[in-house]
Amino acid sequence: MLLSNGKIPNPVINKLISKFHNKDPRVLLGPEIGEDTAHISFGSKTLILTSDPITFVDENIEKYSLQINANDIATSGALPKWFLATVLFSENTSEESIYKTFKKLNEAANQINVTIVGGHTEITKGLSQTIISGTMIGEIETSRAIKTSDANIGDDILLYGYIGIEGTSILAENYSEKLKSLQINQSVINNAKKLILNPGISIVEPAILASSTNLVTSMHDVTEGGICTALNEIANASKKGILIKKNEIPILNETQEICDKLKLDPFGLISSGALLITTSKNNSFKIIEKLKKEGFELKKIGEVTNNTEILFIDENGYKIPIKNFYKDEIVKFFESD
């Protein structure tokens, strides 16, 4: 079976990781669907590791790489600390351009107090743009490490941020002329471009704050495949059901308008900057208030259920299955453009 562009579908990933056999007792968490980090026992602490490439963007790729990988570390409750960057440049890249990329990487690392400790750099045949594949490492006390699979029946599901802002910003930055041709106002396009900076795509601060309460059962950032895929991954990792009030999910006007004009579903659009948190119903208010005092708004959007159904409640009160977007909406757009 030939696969299309984008992230490898979860059923295929499942087959791949079923071939791995963990023989090391220090591996506390290995590859699993819905788990974005590996956990390795390291004395009284646990090392948290993740790896992610940046392939959708060329502009600000250095900052993207640091923030996207830092996000994954933070969803385990750990502080991101060390970063390895594999940087692949296209043919005919100048030495000056390489220096600029590493200057920006260093600046982006300094902004989040991360140290670059290694990696690999090369000129690679066949590339049309620079690709950065990053590996981020953090650490946390073993008893405080958080896994996606630990969501419990009856937990509330909280959401920080807005869905689709990453995809919205990428589309506005790279396809502004097309958006203008679809009668989207220039002010909307300009606002959409800025979403990567404000509210931004980092969830490190709210994730670490939430973790500090010791009341979180699981966290998961919303990336490829949008919030629908993230919710499916929580359900699959925890082997629980999910029931979400679709109208409670916050979406910015810029995202809605651009998706409407391009005939894309914002619920399947890449959404770094959004964070899902599960916690017991008794503790929801405590976490919401803790983050609110620090300027981070959380919204209750649903709950974890005792079956395996993964459902939205729509505007008419009907329960409908939450689609799993194996191909992100932005990839669908790239292929059709």
N, C-alpha and C positions, 0 to 999 in steps of 0.2 A: 504494500500500500504506500503510495506516494503521499508525503505530508506537505502542507502549504506553509507559507511564511508564518513566523511568530513562534510563540512558546509551544513546545511539544505537548500534545494533549495529555491530561492526567492519566487516562487509561493506559497509554503507551508508557508513561513514566512509571506507573505501577509495575508493569511487566519488567522494566529495566531494573528497578530497585529490588525486585523480588530475587534477583540474581546475586545481590550482595549478602554476604554472611558475616556478621560482626563477631570476630573472635577476640576482640580486645575488651576486657571488662571495664576499662576506663571510659569507653564510649557510652555515655548515658543517654544520648539521643542521636540517632543516625538519620539517614535519608528517609523521609516520610512525606506523603502528600499533605499539604497544609502546614508543614513545619518548615520554616525558612532558615532555621539555624541548626547547627550541630552542637552538642554539649559534650565536653570532654572533662573528666575528673582531673583536677590539678591541685592535689593537696586538700586544703580546707575550702578551696574555691573551685568554680567550674569555668572553664574557658568556653566562650560562645563564639562560633565561627559561622560566617556566611560568605557567599560569593555570588556576584551578579554582574553581567555585562551591560553596557549602555549602547544600544543600537538604533534607537529611534531618532536621536538628535545629534547634531554636530556642534551647534552653538551651546556654550556653557557645559560641554560634556564633562569637564573636570569636576565642576561642582555637583552635577547630577550624580556622577560616580560615587563621590564621597557620601552624599546625602542618602542615596538609595540604599547603599550598603549599611550605613549607620542606622537607618530606619529599622532594618531587619534585626540588628543587634539589640536595639532598644526594646523591640517587642518581646524579647526574652527577659527584660528587666535590667539588662546589663548596660554599662557605659561603653560605647565604642572607643577603642584605644589605639589599635595598630592596624595599618593598612598596607596591603601589597597591591601594586598596580601593574597589570600586563597591558601595555599600550602598543597597539598595532597601527602603524601609519601606512597610508597608501603610497604607491610608487611616486617618485619625484618630489617627495616631501623635503623641504629644506632643513638644514641644520638649525637655522633661526626659528623655524616653526616648531621644531621639537623642543627647543629651549623654552619657548613661550608656553607650550602645553605643560611642561613640568613646573614652570613658575606658577601657573594657575592651579595645578594640582597641589602644590605646596601651600598656596594661599588658602585654598578650600579646606585643606586639612587643618591648618592653623585656626580657621574660623570655628571648628568644632572640637578643638583640642585633641586631634588625632595625629599620631606620628607615622609617617611613611617609613616602612622598615625593609622594603624590597620590592621585587617584581621582575618584569622582563620587558624589553623594548625592542621592536624590530620594524623594518619596512616589509610589508606583506603584499605579495602579488594578488591582484584581483579586487582589492578594496577600492570603494569609491569615496570613503570617508574614514576618519580615525575611529577606531573602536577601543574602548577601555573596558577591560574585564577586571573588576576589583575583588579582593578578598579582605574582609574586615574581621578583626578579632576584638572581643571584649572579655570582661571577666565579672563574676558575681559570686557572692556567697552561695554555696551549693543549695542550701535550703530555700533560697529566694528565687531560683531560676524558674522562669515561666514557660510553659509549653502550650501550643494551640490545642492540643488534645485534652487539656485539663478543664475545658468548659463543662459545667455541671448542669444536670436537669434542673429547670426552674430558674437558672441564672437570667438576669436581665442582660440585654445586649445594648451597649452604649456606642455611640459614634462621635468621634471628634473630626471636625473638618467638613469639607464639601466634596462630593463625588465629582470625578471627571476633570479636576482643575489642571492636572498634568497634561492630559490629552488635549484639553481646550487650549492651553498655552502653546503646545507643539503645533497644533493646527493653525492657530492665529499667526504664529511666527513664520511658518513655512508656506502658508497658503492664503496670505492676506488678499491677494488679487482675486483669487477665486471667491473668497468670502464677500468681497466688495461686489463682484459680479452677481452674487445672489441677493443683493440689496441689504446686506448687513451694514449697519452704520459704522463709520470709521472709529467712533468712540468706543463701540462695543469691541471691535478688533483690538484697539489699543489696550483697553482694560484687560482683555483676555491674554494678551502677550505678557502682561505684568503679573499674572497669577502665580507664575513660578517663584516670584519674589514675595508677593503679598496676596494671599496669606502664606504662600510658599509650600514646598513639598516635603519639608522636614517634619517628622512626628517624634523626634527624639525627646524634646522637653516634656510634652504631655505624657509620653509613655513612661519616662523615668519618674515623673511626679506620681502617676497612677500606681506604678510599681512600689513606690516608697510607702504607700498606705498599707501594704501587705494584705490587701483585700481583693486583689485582682486574681481571677482564676485562669484567664487566658487573654492574650492580645494577638492581633493579626493586622498588619498594614494592608491597605487596598492597592494593588498594583495591576499587573496585566489581567485583562478579563473583567476589570471593574469590580464593583461591590457585589455583583451577583456571584462571580467566581470566588471572591473572598469568603462570602457566606457559605457557599458550597464546601469550601476547603475546611472551614471551622467544623461544619457538620460531619464531614467525612473523617477528619482527624479525631474528633471526639466521639464518633459513632452515636451522635445524638441528632435530634430534629431541630429545625429552625423555623420560627414563625415571626415574620417581619411586617410591620405596618409600612407599606411602600410610601405612603404620603408623608411619613415622618422623616424620610431621608432627605437631608438638605442638599439643594442643588442651586448653584448660582444662575442668574438670568443669562449671563454670557454663555455658559455651558449649554443651557437649554436651547437658546436661540441658534447657536452654531450647530448643535447636533440636529435640531429640527431641519435646518436648511440643507445639511449634508445627508439627511436621512440616516443618521446614526443613533444608536440607543445609548444614552449617557450612563445607563446602569451596567453597560459592558465596556466602558471606556477607561483606559488606564488612569489610576487615581491616586498616585503617590501624594501624600499630604492628608490622607484620610486614615483614621485608625479605629479599628473595632476592639472593644473591651468587653469581656464578660465578667460578671460579679454576682453574688447572691442578691436577691431583692432587698434584703435588709441593709446591704452595704452600698447600693447604688447612690443614694443621696449623699453619703459621706464622700464618695469619690467625685461626684459631680461638684459638690461644694468646694472640695480641696482644690480641684483644677480651676474652678471659677475664680477663686481668690487670686490665682496666678495669671488670670487672663485667658484661660482656655475653656471654651464652651463645649460641653458634652450634651448629647441628646439621646434619650432612651428611644430605641427604634423597634425593639422586639424582645423575644425571649428564647431560651434554649428549651426544647420540649423532649418528652420521653419516648418519642418514636423516631423514625428515620426520614420523615417527610421534611422537605426543605421548601417552605411556602412563603409567598407574599399574601398579605391581605390588601386587596386593591381598593380603589376609591369607592366602589359599590359594596364593599364588605365581603366580596368573594375571595376564597382562597385559591391561589393559582401557583403552580410550581415555579420556583426561581430557576431561571435558565442558567446553565453553566456555559460561559463564553470561552470555548477552547481557543478561539481566535479573537483577539482584542478588536474592538470596533475600529481603532486607528489603523490596524493592519489591513482590515477589510477596505478601508478608505484608500490606503496607499496602493493596494492592488488594483482598485477600480479607477484610480486617477490616471 
